[in-house]
Amino acid sequence: MRNPLNIKKHLPHFLRNKLKQKYIIIESDDWGLERALDKQSVEWMKKKYTPEKMSRWSFDSLETEEDMNKLYEVLNLYKGKFDSPPVITANFITYNVDYSVKETLKFRSLSDGFNDSGKNIKEKYFEGIQCGLIFPQLHGYSHYNISESEKYFNTSEGKESFENNFFYAKTTIKGYLSFLHGEFGSENFKNNYLNLASEEFKKYFGFYSSTLIPPTFIFDNEYIDEVKKNNIKLIQSSNRLVTTDGKRYKYPYLQNRKGLYWSIRNARLDPHVSYGFDHLQCLDSIEKAFKYDLPAVIDFHRVNFAGSFDPAYRSDTLKELSLLLKSIHKKWPDSQFIHSQNLNEILWQQKTK
């Protein structure tokens, strides 16, 4: 007999952990990730794939000092308006394709620097950390399925993309947005990339990340014990996670299962025309979260303010971010902005009381 209420589907909602305080968390993925290295790479993509097939990810780029200065400027406008002011959880990729090695697919770490030696942005990261504007957490090793990437490197298309300084160009093309995804898929488990990423994060930032958001929301069960071995205690955005074969996780939100807390994302700020998640839509999602005694966890990808190849979109996004923060202050002046590691600490403290 079929269950007309579909209780299993709504179980994470019914059994969720409730938090009465109005917490707001802004989680931003893909920090430290290089996509196209330069404008020539983007122009090559336009010729190879045609502009109409390119997605917003085709114009994503490593955050620059200019990007971060403009982001910090907006955040600083609201720093004195809240007891606990806006802070962005910056989820970092720790390794990028090394274009100086031509014979095989190799990766270089954050500590080794980026492919363009002029992109000296480490000081800007630490400025943001020290000023309480950003707080880094772990996103992963390279963002991609390394096993499949190695195979792709040996194809003529992969070689062409590599030579034009955007090896993963095809992954940004409409119709191929899932291509080479699955860093935390089963076939990569034996290669120990999570441990490499965790240790590089510690080396670069000076502490271990206590939370993780798997790239492209793919996360196979084998990794649950492995993440715990690498000091991780909370998984971000569990309501969006799927296994390689498409099965969704059904753990109750913000509850401890398998020795980990499983967080959610229940709001978005992605004002691109292809998405339409502007500040008004985000406010509505925040209100719904507070109604059900949940923290409002906002998905705000790095692509939204990375302006090297699309400065106009960066400007539009930062206007939307400012409008969002202004509206939050007006509607919920007692709300508290925290980062994902703060949430992790709050949940574990509740468990030990």
DAQUI-V679910 format. One record per backbone hydrogen bond with DSSP energy under -0.5 kcal/mol. CO is the residue of the C=O (numbers start at 0). NH is the residue of the N-H. E is the energy in kcal/mol with one decimal. If there is no record, write none. Layout:
BEGIN
<<CO,NH,E> <CO,NH,E>>
END
This chain:
BEGIN
<<1,3,-0.8> <2,5,-1.2> <5,8,-0.6> <5,9,-1.2> <6,10,-0.6> <7,10,-0.8> <9,12,-0.7> <9,13,-2.2> <10,14,-2.5> <11,252,-1.1> <12,15,-0.9> <20,22,-1.5> <21,335,-3.0> <22,295,-2.8> <23,337,-2.2> <24,26,-0.6> <24,297,-3.5> <25,27,-0.5> <25,88,-3.2> <26,28,-0.5> <26,299,-2.8> <27,90,-2.9> <28,301,-2.3> <29,32,-1.8> <30,92,-2.8> <31,33,-0.5> <35,34,-0.5> <37,40,-0.6> <37,41,-1.3> <38,42,-2.4> <39,43,-2.2> <40,44,-2.0> <41,45,-2.0> <42,46,-1.6> <43,47,-2.4> <44,48,-3.2> <44,49,-0.6> <45,49,-1.3> <49,52,-1.7> <50,53,-1.4> <52,173,-3.0> <54,57,-1.2> <55,58,-1.3> <56,59,-1.1> <58,308,-0.6> <59,35,-0.7> <63,67,-2.4> <64,68,-2.6> <65,69,-2.2> <66,70,-2.2> <67,71,-3.2> <68,72,-2.0> <69,73,-1.5> <70,74,-2.2> <71,75,-2.7> <72,76,-1.0> <73,76,-0.6> <73,77,-0.6> <74,77,-1.1> <75,78,-0.9> <77,80,-1.1> <77,81,-0.6> <83,336,-2.5> <86,25,-0.7> <86,88,-0.5> <87,89,-0.9> <87,134,-2.3> <88,27,-3.0> <88,90,-0.9> <89,91,-0.6> <89,136,-2.1> <90,30,-1.7> <91,138,-2.9> <91,139,-1.4> <93,109,-1.5> <95,107,-3.0> <96,98,-0.9> <97,100,-1.1> <99,101,-0.6> <103,105,-0.8> <105,97,-3.0> <107,95,-2.5> <108,112,-0.8> <109,112,-1.0> <114,116,-0.8> <115,118,-2.2> <117,119,-2.0> <118,120,-1.5> <120,124,-2.0> <121,125,-2.3> <122,126,-2.0> <123,127,-2.1> <124,128,-2.1> <125,129,-2.5> <126,130,-1.9> <127,132,-2.7> <127,133,-1.3> <128,131,-1.3> <132,87,-2.6> <134,89,-1.4> <136,91,-3.1> <137,212,-1.5> <138,214,-0.6> <139,93,-1.7> <140,94,-2.5> <143,145,-0.9> <144,148,-2.2> <145,149,-2.4> <146,150,-1.1> <147,151,-2.3> <148,152,-2.2> <149,153,-0.7> <150,153,-0.9> <151,154,-2.0> <154,158,-2.4> <155,159,-2.2> <156,160,-2.3> <157,161,-2.4> <158,162,-2.5> <159,163,-1.2> <160,165,-2.4> <161,164,-1.9> <164,36,-1.7> <165,168,-1.8> <167,170,-0.9> <168,171,-2.1> <169,172,-1.6> <171,54,-1.4> <172,175,-2.7> <175,178,-1.9> <177,180,-1.6> <179,144,-2.9> <181,184,-1.8> <183,219,-2.4> <184,187,-1.7> <185,188,-1.6> <187,190,-1.5> <187,192,-0.5> <188,191,-1.4> <191,195,-1.8> <192,196,-2.6> <193,197,-2.8> <194,198,-2.6> <195,199,-2.1> <196,200,-2.4> <197,201,-2.0> <198,202,-2.3> <199,203,-2.4> <200,204,-2.8> <201,205,-2.1> <209,232,-3.1> <209,233,-1.4> <210,137,-1.1> <211,235,-2.7> <213,216,-2.0> <214,217,-1.6> <216,218,-0.5> <216,241,-2.5> <219,222,-1.9> <220,223,-1.8> <221,225,-0.6> <222,226,-2.7> <223,227,-1.2> <224,228,-1.6> <225,229,-0.9> <226,229,-0.6> <226,231,-2.1> <227,230,-1.4> <232,260,-2.5> <233,211,-1.6> <233,235,-0.5> <234,237,-0.5> <234,262,-2.7> <236,239,-1.8> <237,240,-0.8> <240,248,-1.1> <241,218,-2.6> <242,245,-2.3> <246,242,-2.1> <251,254,-1.7> <252,16,-2.3> <254,256,-0.7> <254,261,-1.2> <256,259,-1.7> <259,256,-2.8> <260,234,-2.7> <260,262,-0.6> <261,253,-3.5> <262,237,-2.6> <266,298,-2.6> <269,276,-2.4> <271,274,-2.1> <271,275,-2.9> <275,277,-1.4> <276,269,-1.5> <277,281,-2.1> <278,282,-2.4> <279,283,-1.9> <280,284,-1.7> <281,285,-2.4> <282,286,-2.4> <283,287,-1.8> <284,288,-2.1> <285,289,-2.5> <286,290,-1.9> <287,291,-1.3> <288,291,-0.6> <288,293,-2.6> <289,292,-1.6> <292,18,-3.1> <294,296,-0.8> <295,24,-2.9> <295,297,-0.7> <296,265,-1.3> <296,266,-1.4> <297,26,-2.9> <297,299,-0.6> <298,268,-2.6> <300,303,-1.8> <301,304,-1.9> <301,305,-1.0> <304,306,-1.0> <309,313,-1.6> <310,314,-2.1> <311,315,-2.3> <312,316,-2.7> <313,317,-2.4> <314,318,-1.8> <315,319,-1.9> <316,320,-2.6> <317,321,-2.2> <318,322,-2.4> <319,323,-2.3> <320,324,-2.5> <321,325,-2.4> <322,326,-2.3> <323,327,-2.5> <324,328,-2.2> <325,329,-1.7> <326,330,-2.5> <327,331,-3.5> <331,334,-2.2> <335,23,-2.6> <335,337,-0.5> <338,342,-1.8> <339,343,-2.2> <340,344,-2.2> <341,345,-2.5> <342,346,-2.4> <343,347,-2.2> <344,348,-2.1> <345,349,-1.9> <346,350,-1.6> <347,351,-1.4> <348,352,-0.7> <349,352,-0.7>>
END
